[in-house]
Amino acid sequence: MLADRVKKIKPSATLAIDSKAKAMKASGIDVISFGVGEPDFDTPEYIKEAAVKAMKDGFTKYTAVGGIDSLKDAIREKLQRDNNLTYAREEIIVSCGAKHSLYNIAQALYGPGDEVIIPSPYWVSYPDQVLLNDATPVFVKTFEDDSFLIRPEALAAAITKKTKALILNSPSNPTGMLYDRASLEKIAELAVKHNFYVVSDEIYEKLVYDGAEHISVASFNSEIKARSIVVNGLSKSYAMTGWRIGYAAGPSDVIKAMTNIQSQSTSNPNSIAQKASVAALTGPQDFMSAMHAEFDARRKFLVGQLNTIEGMTCRMPAGAFYAFPNTSGIYGRKFGDRIIANSNDLALYLLEEANVALVHGAAFGDDNYIRLSYATSLDGIQRGVERIRETLGNLKDGR
């Protein structure tokens, strides 16, 4: 008989869509995927070369549970250089991806009776990681007209004596929106006043556009830093999704607890990938400019095209590589006997009739939207958008 905690969670919707799209492709169907958030760029050669060297040098054994010192130091230098944050080695842990870092945090901090505030729309794994640790996710709705930023008064209203943490994702998956300094300062004030943690997921920090600035909430002062756990990784910035290296920086007692938990679950992250990550963080960073420019061009094209499709409206995202169009204007239409009543119906319809994979907004906490990742070629985006336009044109008024 399965444990009760398993009944509380559901599979990752993004990975489920990606799996189905890959299965369709394997059967010979030409599927265009806007589903999974994975850069379509290859890992830079100098990073691969560092991995090859590590293997040739025999660096293939267990390492320290929380990561090798050279990688911790590279992370410390990166946080100082990019985020104006100073940490000691014992305040850093390296894990098997940023998702693993987030799960370690959940294991270390959340428990029965705790409440964890999650702005909605949210990344799909946040609520389930809270539930797996017998805590309660508290959703605070954000609105398109506010650029999907949590209103300070709404956050304040959600805080109780049981509030243990706020999970903050900037730039955001799925909305692509970015918290500005003023908004973060208000969040920091509330966290300090009410003494809860801010879990700051900054995995998309290198992908911000139009001259915007990514700011880490932990950088304001020592009081908010003491209540912040900064989460990041190599997957998005360095096109290293499969290498599975993420990290967290925070108070030493929290990091020690996370390390103890990791010692009883995965042990150390991959030794070879750690050496490659040192090279990534300390080596040339110029390749990011080309990747950033390409994502920016795709962003502008995709959002521009989505806004020409009847029934859709889409804000221009400030960061990450996702478009999050409002599709509620399409609901109620039908194709034959098939009625498009919600975002899941729409996603299934487009997958089955247009061979286009994307993720329904209900998976992110808002059924009025769908999410499209533009981490795919511009040609694929162009063809995908035309399929969407044509297939939605086949819908009739269902009233």
C-alpha positions in Angstrom: 0.0 0.0 0.0 1.4 3.4 -1.0 2.2 6.1 1.5 -0.4 8.8 1.9 2.0 11.5 0.7 2.0 10.0 -2.8 -1.8 10.6 -3.1 -1.3 14.4 -2.6 0.8 14.9 -5.7 0.6 14.7 -9.4 3.1 14.1 -12.2 4.9 17.1 -13.6 2.6 18.4 -16.4 5.6 19.9 -18.4 7.5 16.6 -18.4 4.3 14.7 -19.2 3.6 16.8 -22.3 7.3 16.5 -23.3 7.1 12.7 -23.0 3.9 12.5 -25.1 5.4 14.8 -27.7 8.5 12.7 -27.9 6.5 9.5 -28.2 4.5 11.0 -31.1 7.8 12.1 -32.8 9.2 8.6 -32.4 6.1 7.2 -34.2 6.8 9.4 -37.2 4.5 12.4 -36.4 5.9 15.8 -37.1 5.3 17.4 -33.7 6.4 21.0 -32.9 7.0 21.3 -29.2 6.6 24.4 -27.2 6.4 22.2 -24.1 9.5 21.7 -22.0 11.7 24.5 -20.8 15.0 23.4 -22.2 17.4 25.5 -24.2 17.9 24.1 -27.7 21.6 25.3 -27.7 24.4 22.9 -27.2 26.6 23.0 -24.1 29.7 25.2 -25.0 32.8 23.2 -26.1 35.1 24.5 -23.3 32.6 23.0 -20.7 32.6 19.6 -22.5 36.4 19.6 -22.7 36.5 20.1 -18.9 34.3 17.1 -18.5 36.5 15.0 -20.8 39.6 16.1 -18.9 37.9 15.1 -15.6 37.3 11.6 -16.9 40.8 11.2 -18.3 42.2 12.4 -15.0 40.2 9.8 -13.2 37.9 12.3 -11.4 35.1 9.7 -11.4 34.7 8.8 -7.7 32.6 10.1 -4.9 33.1 13.7 -3.8 32.0 15.6 -0.8 28.2 15.4 -0.4 27.6 19.1 -0.8 30.0 19.6 -3.7 33.7 20.0 -4.3 35.4 23.1 -2.9 36.5 24.4 -6.3 32.9 24.5 -7.4 31.7 26.0 -4.2 34.3 28.7 -4.6 33.3 29.3 -8.3 29.7 29.7 -7.1 30.7 32.1 -4.3 32.7 34.2 -6.9 29.7 34.2 -9.2 27.3 35.3 -6.5 29.6 38.1 -5.5 30.2 39.2 -9.1 26.7 39.0 -10.4 24.5 39.4 -7.3 26.5 41.4 -4.8 26.2 38.5 -2.3 29.0 37.2 -0.1 28.8 33.6 1.2 31.2 31.3 2.9 31.7 27.7 1.7 29.6 26.3 4.4 26.7 28.5 3.2 26.7 26.8 -0.3 25.4 23.4 -1.3 25.6 21.8 -4.8 22.8 19.4 -5.7 21.5 17.4 -8.7 19.8 20.3 -10.4 18.0 23.4 -9.0 14.9 21.2 -8.6 16.8 19.0 -6.2 18.0 22.1 -4.4 14.4 23.2 -4.0 13.4 19.8 -2.7 16.2 19.7 -0.2 15.0 23.1 1.1 11.5 21.8 1.4 12.7 18.8 3.4 14.8 21.0 5.6 12.3 23.7 6.3 8.7 22.6 5.8 6.6 20.3 8.0 3.1 19.6 9.4 1.4 22.8 10.4 3.6 25.0 8.2 2.3 27.2 5.4 4.3 28.2 2.4 3.1 31.1 0.3 3.3 30.6 -3.5 2.3 33.3 -6.0 0.0 32.0 -8.7 0.7 31.3 -11.6 3.6 29.2 -10.3 6.1 26.6 -11.5 4.4 23.2 -11.4 6.7 21.6 -8.8 6.4 24.2 -6.0 3.1 23.0 -4.5 3.9 19.4 -4.8 7.2 19.7 -3.0 5.4 21.5 -0.2 2.7 18.8 0.0 5.3 16.0 0.0 6.6 17.5 3.2 3.2 17.6 4.9 3.0 21.4 4.8 0.3 23.5 3.2 0.7 25.6 0.0 -1.0 29.0 0.3 -1.7 30.4 -3.2 -1.8 34.2 -3.7 -3.2 35.1 -7.1 -1.3 37.6 -9.3 -2.8 39.4 -12.2 -1.8 40.1 -15.8 -2.5 43.9 -15.3 0.1 43.9 -12.5 2.6 42.0 -14.7 1.9 39.0 -12.6 3.8 40.5 -9.6 2.4 39.7 -6.2 0.7 42.7 -4.6 2.2 43.6 -1.2 -1.3 43.9 0.4 -2.2 40.5 -1.0 1.0 39.0 0.4 0.4 40.7 3.8 -3.1 39.3 3.9 -1.8 35.7 3.3 0.7 35.8 6.2 -0.2 34.0 9.4 1.6 32.7 12.4 2.1 29.5 10.4 3.9 31.1 7.5 7.3 29.4 7.1 8.3 30.7 3.7 7.5 32.5 0.5 8.7 30.9 -2.8 9.7 33.6 -5.2 10.6 33.0 -8.9 12.1 35.9 -10.9 12.2 35.8 -13.8 9.2 33.6 -13.6 8.2 30.3 -15.1 5.5 30.4 -16.5 4.8 34.1 -17.0 8.3 35.3 -17.9 7.8 38.4 -15.6 10.5 40.0 -13.5 10.3 41.5 -10.1 11.7 45.1 -9.9 13.6 46.6 -7.0 10.6 48.3 -5.4 8.5 45.2 -5.4 11.3 43.1 -3.9 12.0 45.7 -1.2 8.4 45.4 0.0 8.6 41.6 0.0 11.8 41.8 2.0 10.2 44.2 4.5 7.4 41.7 5.1 9.7 38.7 5.4 11.8 40.5 8.0 8.8 41.8 9.9 7.1 38.4 10.1 10.2 36.3 10.2 9.7 33.9 7.3 12.1 32.6 4.7 12.2 33.7 1.1 13.1 30.9 -1.2 14.4 32.8 -4.2 14.5 30.7 -7.4 16.8 32.6 -9.8 17.4 30.0 -12.4 16.5 32.3 -15.3 18.5 35.4 -14.1 20.7 35.5 -17.2 17.7 35.8 -19.5 16.2 39.3 -19.0 15.4 41.6 -21.9 14.8 45.2 -22.9 17.5 46.6 -20.5 15.8 45.1 -17.4 17.9 44.2 -14.4 17.7 41.0 -12.4 18.0 41.7 -8.6 18.4 39.1 -5.9 16.2 39.9 -2.9 18.9 38.6 -0.6 21.2 41.5 -1.6 19.3 44.3 0.2 20.6 43.9 3.7 21.8 41.4 6.3 18.4 40.9 7.8 16.7 39.7 4.6 19.9 37.7 3.6 19.6 35.8 6.9 16.1 34.8 5.8 16.8 34.0 2.2 17.9 30.9 0.4 19.0 31.7 -3.2 18.6 28.9 -5.7 20.2 28.7 -9.1 21.9 26.3 -11.4 23.7 25.7 -14.7 20.8 24.3 -16.7 19.3 27.4 -18.4 22.3 29.8 -18.5 24.8 27.3 -19.9 22.5 24.9 -21.8 23.4 22.2 -19.3 20.0 20.7 -18.5 21.2 17.1 -18.6 24.3 17.7 -16.5 22.1 18.1 -13.4 23.9 20.7 -11.4 22.1 23.2 -9.2 23.0 25.0 -6.1 21.7 26.9 -3.1 23.2 29.6 -0.9 21.8 30.5 2.5 22.2 30.4 6.3 24.7 27.8 7.4 22.2 25.9 9.6 19.8 25.5 6.7 22.6 24.5 4.3 23.9 22.0 6.8 20.5 20.5 7.2 20.1 20.3 3.4 23.5 18.6 3.1 22.6 16.0 5.7 19.4 15.3 3.8 21.3 15.0 0.5 23.8 12.6 2.2 20.9 10.2 2.8 19.3 10.5 -0.6 21.6 11.1 -3.6 24.9 11.7 -1.9 27.1 13.9 -4.1 26.2 15.4 -7.4 27.9 13.9 -10.5 31.7 14.4 -10.1 32.4 15.0 -13.8 29.5 17.5 -14.1 30.9 19.4 -11.1 34.3 19.8 -12.8 32.4 21.0 -16.0 30.5 23.4 -13.9 33.7 25.0 -12.5 34.8 25.6 -16.1 31.3 27.0 -17.0 31.3 29.5 -14.1 35.0 30.6 -14.4 35.5 30.4 -18.2 34.4 32.7 -21.0 30.9 34.0 -20.8 30.6 35.6 -24.2 28.5 32.7 -25.8 25.6 34.0 -23.6 25.3 37.1 -25.7 24.4 35.1 -28.8 22.0 32.8 -26.9 20.4 35.9 -25.3 20.0 37.6 -28.7 18.4 34.6 -30.2 15.9 34.1 -27.4 15.1 37.8 -27.6 14.3 37.6 -31.3 12.1 34.5 -30.8 10.3 36.2 -27.9 9.4 39.2 -30.0 8.3 37.1 -32.9 6.2 34.7 -30.9 4.4 37.2 -28.8 3.8 39.4 -31.8 2.2 36.5 -33.7 0.2 35.2 -30.7 -1.4 38.7 -30.4 -2.7 38.4 -34.0 -4.6 35.2 -33.2 -8.3 35.7 -32.5 -9.2 34.9 -28.9 -5.6 35.3 -27.6 -3.8 38.1 -25.9 -0.2 37.9 -24.6 1.9 40.2 -22.5 5.6 40.6 -23.6 7.6 38.7 -21.0 10.6 40.5 -19.4 12.6 37.3 -18.9 13.1 33.5 -19.2 11.9 31.9 -22.4 8.1 31.5 -22.0 5.1 33.2 -23.4 1.9 32.9 -21.3 -1.0 34.0 -23.5 -4.6 34.5 -22.2 -6.7 32.0 -24.1 -10.0 32.4 -22.2 -11.5 34.1 -25.3 -11.3 30.7 -27.1 -13.2 28.8 -24.4 -16.7 27.7 -25.4 -15.9 27.1 -29.0 -16.1 23.7 -30.5 -14.8 21.4 -33.2 -17.5 18.9 -34.2 -18.8 17.5 -30.9 -15.6 18.6 -29.1 -16.0 21.6 -26.8 -13.0 23.6 -25.7 -14.0 24.4 -22.2 -10.6 25.1 -20.5 -6.9 25.2 -21.0 -6.5 21.4 -20.8 -9.0 20.9 -23.6 -7.2 23.5 -25.7 -3.8 21.9 -25.1 -5.1 18.4 -26.1 -6.9 19.8 -29.1 -3.8 21.5 -30.4 -1.6 18.4 -29.7 -4.0 16.0 -31.5 -5.3 18.2 -34.3 -2.3 20.5 -35.0 0.6 18.3 -33.7 1.7 21.2 -31.5 2.7 20.5 -27.9 2.3 23.2 -25.2 1.3 23.2 -21.5 -2.2 24.0 -20.2 -2.3 26.9 -17.7 -4.2 24.9 -15.1 -1.0 23.1 -14.4 0.5 26.5 -13.3 -2.5 27.5 -11.3 -4.4 29.6 -13.9 -6.8 28.0 -16.3 -7.2 31.2 -18.4 -3.7 30.7 -19.9 -1.4 28.3 -21.8 2.4 28.3 -21.7 4.6 28.1 -24.8 8.4 27.8 -24.5 10.3 29.6 -27.2 13.4 27.5 -26.4 13.1 26.1 -29.9 14.2 27.3 -33.4 12.6 30.3 -35.0 11.6 28.2 -37.9 9.8 25.8 -35.5 8.1 28.7 -33.9 6.9 30.1 -37.2 5.5 26.7 -38.3 4.0 26.1 -34.9 2.2 29.4 -34.7 0.7 28.9 -38.2 -0.5 25.5 -37.2 -2.1 27.0 -34.1 -3.7 29.8 -36.1 -5.1 27.4 -38.7 -6.3 24.8 -36.2 -8.0 27.4 -34.0 -9.7 28.8 -37.2 -11.5 25.5 -37.5 -13.3 26.1 -34.2 -17.0 27.2 -34.3 -19.0 29.2 -31.8 -20.3 26.7 -29.3 -23.1 28.7 -28.0 
